[in-house]
Amino acid sequence: RLAGGAVTGEIRVDFNPAMRYILQLAVSGANVATLLKEAGSAGTLTGTLQARARIEGSGGVATVKGAGQAEIKDCRWPKAPLFAGLAGLLQIPELGDPRFDECRVEFALGGGQARIPVVSFKGPAFELTGRGVTNLVTSVIDYDLTLALSPGLLAKAPGTIRAAFKKRPDGFGTIPFKVTGVTGSPKTDLASRFGQALAIEAAKEGLLNAFFGGKKKQP
């Protein structure tokens, strides 16, 4: 049992000629909040975990190799540093306490890094998808993500911010961005992307005025 859920799998440890371990496991129905508490983590992620992984190594983090995937149903992640930053930057408080129908990641471990080819956090009004890398030794992160907001949620952002989003067929507005820094203090390049969008819009307006004789301000 693990945090109220079921765990099945196999652990093999060889000591001769050198220590080596192999772990295969599947977790079903574990309570994420309980799991974090039992691990001594101050994380605020909640939901029900389903996961599969195969991991092997011969020592510390640098020797670990493996792959797996994890999915959390009824996922909620209040006070997460990344979402708090998005809420402040976009001036949309709801982004600071998002609720998702799905939180899913796929990962591969090796060379002291966790490579995440799939990041998928999806809710009715807010989506965050992409891929990236986390250094398991230094906690340094490097992710390429796409933020998608429903029309109703995006309408709450200032006009200069909305101009940076592109509309997709289902009406959601999307913007790609990078996340760097460390896991406890992530940084995004969204502010510069909003500035670029504003400059582009200003340039477009200037060109239109030049070609079509926009009104000039009186001195």
N, C-alpha and C positions, 0 to 999 in steps of 0.2 A: 504494500500500500504506500501511496505517496500523496500527502496533502488531500486526503479524502478520495483519491482516485486509485486506479489499478495500474501496477507496473509489471510487465513481463519482459523476459530477456535472458541474457547469459553473460556472465563475466568469467573470463579466463585469464589467469596470471601464470606466466612461465618464469622461473628463476634461473634456469640453466640452458644455455651458457651465460645468458644475461637476462635481467628482468625485462619482461615485456607483457603488456596487458592488452586485452581486446574486450570491448564492451559493446553489446548490442541490446537495445532496449526499446520498448514501446510504452508510452504513458497514455492513459485514457481517463478522462473525467477528473483530473487533478484541479484543485482550487488554486488559482495563481496567487491570490493574496496570501493564503495560508503557506504556500510554497515559499514565497519571498520572506515571510516572517520567520519560518523555520530555518531559512538560510542566513538569517541575520541581516537581510537587506532592508533598506528604507524605501524601496521602490513602491510606487502607488498603482501599478498595473493590476487590474482585476479581470476575472473571467474564468472560463473553464478550458484547460489545456489538453490538447491531443498532440502527441509528438512521437517521432521515430528517429533513431540515430544509431550510427555505428562509429565507434571511436577506438583508436588504438594508439599506443605510444610506448616509450621506454623510460620515461622520466617526467620532467616538468612540461610546462606549456609549449615550449619550443619543439618538443618531440611529438606532440599530438597531431594525429591525422584522422580524418573522418568526414562524414557528411550526414545530413539529416534534414528534417523539416519539422516545423511546429506551427500549430494553428490554435488560436484562442477564440472561442465563441463568446458572444455577448461581451465584447472587449471594451474596457474603459481605462483611460490612462490620465487621470487628473494630475496636475502639477508637474507633468513631465517637462524638463527644461526646453526641449525643442518646441513643443506645442505652446508653452508659455511665451516663448520668443515670437512665434508666429502670431499669437493673439495680440501682443503688443505692437508688432510691426504693422500688421494689417488693420489694427484698431477694431478687431472683431472679438469680443470677450469669449464667445462660445468656443473658439478654437483652443482656449486654455483648458477646457474640460470636455474633450471630445468623447463621443460614444460611437463605437464601430460594431457593425454586424460581423466583421471578419478582421482578424489580425493574423497575417500569415507570413512566415519567412522560410526560405530555404537557405541552407548554409553548407559550406565546405571548409574544413579546418586543415591547416598545414603551414609550416614555417612560422609558427607563432601568430598566425593571422586567421581571422574568420572572414571568409569571402561570402558575401550575401548576394547571390544573383537575383533573388526575388524578395522584395519588400512590398507587402500589399496590406494596407490599412484602409478598409472601405466601410463607409456608413452612408446613410441616406442623403446627407448634405455635405460631407467632407471626405475626401480621399487623399491618401498619400501613398505613392507607389514609386518603385525604382530599384536601385542596386547599390552596393558599396562594399567597403572593407573596414574591418575593425582590427587594430593591432591588440592582441590579447595581453601583451606585456606592458605596453605604454598607454593603452586605452585611446590612442590616436585614431580618429575616424576620417573617412573620405567617402562621401556618398553623393550620387547623382539621383535626385528625386524629382517627382512632379507632383505639385499640389493642384487639386481640383476642388472647386467650390460650386455648390448649387447656385442657381440664379438668385434665389432669395437670400442666401448667405453672402454672396458676393456683393449684392446691392447695399449691404451695410458698410462696406469699405469706402473710403474716400474716392472720389472720381479719378484722382491721379494714380491711385493704386489699381483701380479697375481697368485702366487703360493698358496695363501691362499683361493682362490675361487674354488668352485666345479662346474663343468659343468653340466647343466641340459639338458634334451632332445632337447629343442629348441635352444640350443647353448649359452644361457645366462649363465654367471658365477654368482654364488650366495655365500653369506657368512652371517651367523647369527651373531648378535651382540646385546649388551645391551646399552640402553640409560638411564642415571640417571642424578641427579642434579636437577635443577629447569628449568621451561619453558623458562626463558630468557637466561639461560646459560647451555645448555645441554652438557653432557659429554658421550663419548662412550668408549668401551673397545676394539675398533678395533686395536689400536696400539699394544696391547699385543697379539691379535690374529694373527697379521701379524708376530710378533716376534716368536710365537710358530710355525707357518707354516715354517718359515725360519729355525728354529732349527730342525724341523722334516725332511726337505729336506736335511739339512747338515748331519743328522744322517743316512738317507737312502744312501746318497752318500758314507759315510764312510763305511757302511756295504757292499755295492756293491764292493767297492775297496778291502775290506778285503777278501771277498769271491772269487772275480774274478781277483784279482791281478792287481788292478789299478796301473798306473804308479807312481812311487815315484819321488819326486822332487830331483834334484841333489843338493848336498851341495855347 
